[in-house]
Amino acid sequence: MSQALQDLLDLLDLEQIEEDIFRGRSRSAVVPRVFGGQVAAQALVAAGRTVPADRPAHSLHAYFLRLGDPGAPIVYSVDRIRDGRSFTTRRVVAVQHGKPIFHLSASFQTYEEGLDHQTPMPPAPDPETLPTSQERLRGYDHLAPEVVERFLEAREAIDLRYVDEPPYGRFGEPREPHSQVWFRTNGKLDDDPLLHVVLATYVSDMTLLDSVLLAHGRGGWAVGDVVGASLDHAMWFHRPFRADEWLLYDQESPSAHGGRGLGQARIHTQDGRLAISVIQEGVVRVPR
């Protein structure tokens, strides 16, 4: 396991300070605020620690309420909404400086047999044939060195490979609002199913709004032609998967309007199983 991955696991390992109350550390993201994927992942950890181990997470719905302060801890308060025969529901509120910054509802379910079908996995090249983040980012002379370093530091624990040029790599002309990335952790994880779901939640906030930028030929915050932030985020976990094995994140944007852009995606395992569906809306504004 890489040191960067161990550091990320330590970041997501919350301290329990009271029954159903947890505290997490913060750190800066590629922009000077707490990364939304970190808050979502930590909130899911808090919820999961109040649920029996035989009930894996099957969905989450979240709202980002305020920008997180990377210099302050985050307190997560869990509300045990319901413990049913098959489903368990939890609500989590993340607080900084006495104010809520994030709200999560998560549902967990015991395993059961049922109807089974899925959409087929879209075509995508072998991830091993694609450039790593470091190889790709080091080739962008138009990006400031400090921007490249912040990107690389943020993705040091995750091997994330774009199938095509990311928005900040080639911009200026609209492209199809569709993006694909392969990702996996930079090191093996243990077999705890919650850990794999938490890591996928963390990564899911990294690139989902890329397809919004592609549709308008924008490069994103890295080149300063848009400003934005995540507004809400939803995930459905359909089938078991491992976050330390390659996952294809197939993303598209059906709409942008009113200063907001919508991204939706499916995450497949390398052998073609549909593991996760994701939808996120974010603020996407052109600077005045």
C-alpha positions in Angstrom: 0.0 0.0 0.0 1.3 3.4 -0.9 1.9 6.0 1.8 -0.6 8.3 0.1 -3.3 5.7 0.2 -2.6 5.0 3.9 -2.8 8.7 4.6 -6.2 8.8 2.8 -7.5 5.8 4.8 -6.3 7.6 8.0 -8.2 10.7 6.9 -11.4 8.7 6.5 -11.0 6.9 9.8 -13.2 8.9 12.1 -12.8 9.4 15.9 -15.9 8.5 17.9 -16.4 11.2 20.5 -19.8 10.2 21.8 -22.6 7.7 20.8 -23.5 8.5 17.2 -21.1 11.5 17.1 -17.8 11.3 15.2 -15.0 13.7 14.4 -13.0 13.8 11.2 -9.9 15.7 10.1 -9.8 18.0 7.1 -7.3 18.9 4.4 -7.3 21.1 1.4 -8.3 19.9 -2.0 -7.1 21.1 -5.4 -9.0 24.3 -4.5 -8.7 26.0 -1.1 -11.6 24.2 0.6 -12.5 20.8 1.8 -13.0 18.3 -1.1 -16.6 17.3 -1.3 -15.8 13.7 -1.9 -14.0 13.7 1.5 -17.0 15.0 3.4 -19.3 12.5 1.6 -17.0 9.6 2.3 -16.5 10.6 6.0 -20.3 11.0 6.5 -20.8 7.5 5.0 -18.2 6.1 7.4 -20.1 7.7 10.3 -23.4 6.2 9.1 -21.9 2.8 8.4 -20.4 2.5 11.9 -24.0 2.5 13.4 -25.2 -0.3 11.1 -24.7 -4.0 11.4 -21.9 -5.3 9.2 -24.2 -7.6 7.3 -26.1 -4.6 5.8 -24.0 -3.0 3.1 -24.9 0.5 1.8 -27.2 0.5 -1.2 -27.7 4.2 -1.7 -26.9 7.7 -0.5 -28.4 11.1 -1.2 -26.5 14.2 -0.1 -26.5 18.0 -0.2 -23.4 20.3 0.1 -24.6 23.2 2.1 -21.5 25.3 2.8 -17.8 25.3 1.8 -15.7 23.3 4.2 -12.8 24.9 6.1 -9.7 22.7 5.6 -8.2 24.1 8.8 -10.9 22.8 11.1 -12.2 19.4 12.1 -15.7 18.3 11.0 -18.2 16.8 13.5 -20.6 14.2 12.1 -23.9 13.5 14.0 -25.8 10.4 13.1 -29.5 10.1 13.4 -30.8 6.5 13.5 -33.9 7.1 11.4 -35.0 3.4 11.0 -33.9 -0.1 11.6 -36.3 -2.4 9.7 -36.2 -6.1 8.9 -34.4 -5.6 5.6 -33.4 -1.9 5.4 -31.6 0.5 7.7 -31.7 4.3 7.2 -29.4 6.8 8.6 -29.2 10.6 8.4 -25.9 12.4 9.0 -25.2 16.1 9.5 -21.6 17.4 9.2 -20.9 20.6 11.2 -18.1 23.1 11.2 -17.9 26.3 13.3 -21.4 25.5 14.7 -23.0 25.4 11.2 -24.1 22.5 9.0 -21.9 22.2 5.9 -23.3 18.9 4.6 -26.3 16.6 4.9 -26.4 12.9 4.0 -29.1 10.3 4.0 -27.9 6.7 3.5 -29.7 3.4 3.3 -28.4 -0.1 4.0 -29.9 -3.5 3.1 -29.4 -7.1 4.0 -28.5 -9.3 1.0 -31.4 -11.0 -0.8 -32.0 -12.7 -4.1 -34.1 -11.0 -6.7 -34.6 -10.0 -10.4 -31.3 -9.2 -12.1 -30.6 -7.2 -15.3 -28.3 -4.3 -16.3 -27.3 -2.1 -19.2 -24.2 -3.3 -21.0 -20.8 -1.8 -20.3 -19.8 0.8 -22.9 -16.7 0.2 -24.9 -13.5 1.6 -23.4 -9.8 0.9 -23.9 -7.7 -1.2 -21.5 -6.8 1.1 -18.6 -3.2 -0.2 -18.6 -2.8 1.3 -22.1 -3.7 4.8 -20.9 -1.4 7.5 -19.5 -1.3 7.9 -15.7 -2.3 11.3 -14.2 1.4 12.1 -13.8 2.2 11.3 -17.4 -0.7 13.3 -18.7 -0.4 16.3 -16.4 3.3 16.8 -16.9 2.6 17.3 -20.6 0.4 20.3 -20.2 2.6 23.4 -20.6 -0.4 25.7 -20.4 -1.1 24.7 -16.7 0.7 26.6 -14.0 3.2 24.3 -12.2 1.4 24.8 -8.8 -1.9 23.7 -10.4 -0.2 20.5 -11.7 1.3 19.8 -8.3 -2.1 20.3 -6.5 -3.8 17.9 -9.0 -1.0 15.3 -8.5 -1.1 15.6 -4.7 -4.9 15.2 -4.6 -4.7 12.1 -6.8 -1.6 10.5 -5.3 -3.7 7.8 -3.5 -5.8 7.1 -6.6 -4.7 5.8 -10.0 -7.1 7.8 -12.2 -6.7 7.6 -16.0 -8.7 9.6 -18.6 -9.7 7.8 -21.8 -9.6 11.1 -23.7 -8.2 14.6 -22.9 -9.7 16.0 -19.7 -11.4 19.5 -19.9 -8.3 21.3 -18.8 -6.2 19.4 -21.3 -8.0 20.5 -24.5 -10.5 23.3 -24.3 -11.8 26.2 -26.4 -14.2 24.2 -28.6 -17.3 22.3 -27.4 -17.0 18.5 -27.4 -19.5 15.7 -26.8 -20.6 16.0 -23.2 -19.2 12.5 -22.4 -16.2 11.5 -20.4 -14.6 8.2 -19.3 -12.0 7.6 -16.6 -10.7 4.4 -15.2 -9.8 4.4 -11.5 -8.6 2.2 -8.6 -6.7 2.8 -5.4 -2.9 2.9 -5.4 -2.6 -0.2 -3.3 -4.7 -3.1 -2.0 -7.4 -2.7 0.5 -8.8 -5.2 3.1 -12.1 -6.9 2.4 -14.5 -4.6 4.4 -17.3 -3.9 1.9 -18.0 -0.5 3.5 -14.4 0.6 2.9 -14.7 -0.1 -0.8 -18.0 1.8 -1.0 -16.5 4.7 0.9 -13.5 4.9 -1.4 -15.7 4.9 -4.5 -17.8 7.7 -3.0 -14.6 9.7 -2.4 -13.5 9.3 -6.1 -17.0 9.9 -7.5 -16.8 13.6 -6.8 -13.5 14.1 -8.7 -14.6 14.2 -12.3 -18.4 13.9 -12.6 -19.0 17.5 -13.8 -16.3 17.2 -16.5 -18.9 16.4 -19.1 -20.6 19.7 -18.3 -17.4 21.5 -19.1 -16.8 19.5 -22.3 -20.2 20.5 -23.7 -19.1 24.2 -23.6 -15.4 23.9 -24.4 -14.5 25.0 -20.9 -11.3 24.0 -19.1 -12.5 24.4 -15.5 -11.0 26.0 -12.4 -7.5 24.9 -13.5 -7.6 27.5 -16.3 -9.9 29.9 -14.7 -12.8 29.9 -17.2 -15.5 28.7 -14.8 -16.1 28.6 -11.1 -18.2 26.0 -9.4 -19.0 23.7 -6.6 -21.0 20.5 -5.9 -24.6 21.0 -4.9 -26.1 17.6 -4.4 -24.9 14.0 -5.0 -26.7 10.7 -5.2 -25.3 7.1 -5.6 -26.8 3.7 -5.9 -24.6 0.7 -5.2 -26.0 -2.2 -7.3 -23.5 -5.0 -7.1 -20.3 -5.8 -5.0 -17.1 -4.4 -6.3 -13.6 -3.6 -5.1 -12.2 -0.1 -5.2 -8.6 -1.5 -5.5 -9.5 -3.1 -8.9 -10.1 -1.1 -12.1 -13.5 0.6 -12.3 -14.8 2.4 -15.4 -16.5 5.7 -14.6 -18.7 6.5 -17.7 -20.0 10.1 -17.3 -22.3 12.4 -19.3 -24.2 15.7 -18.9 -27.8 15.8 -20.1 -28.3 19.5 -19.1 -26.8 22.8 -18.0 -29.0 25.8 -17.2 -29.4 28.6 -14.6 -25.8 28.5 -13.4 -26.1 24.7 -12.7 -24.9 21.7 -14.6 -26.0 18.0 -14.2 -23.7 15.0 -14.5 -24.8 11.4 -14.5 -22.7 8.3 -14.6 -22.4 4.5 -14.4 -19.5 2.7 -12.8 -18.7 -0.7 -14.2 -16.2 -3.3 -13.0 -13.5 -4.3 -15.5 -15.4 -7.6 -16.3 -18.5 -5.6 -17.2 -20.8 -5.7 -14.1 -22.7 -2.5 -13.4 -21.6 -1.6 -9.8 -22.8 2.0 -9.2 -25.0 4.7 -10.6 -24.2 8.3 -9.8 -26.0 11.7 -10.3 -24.7 15.1 -9.3 -25.6 18.7 -9.9 -23.2 21.5 -9.3 -22.8 25.2 -9.7 -21.1 26.0 -13.0 -20.7 29.7 -13.6 -18.7 31.7 -16.1 -16.6 34.4 -14.3 -17.8 38.0 -15.0 
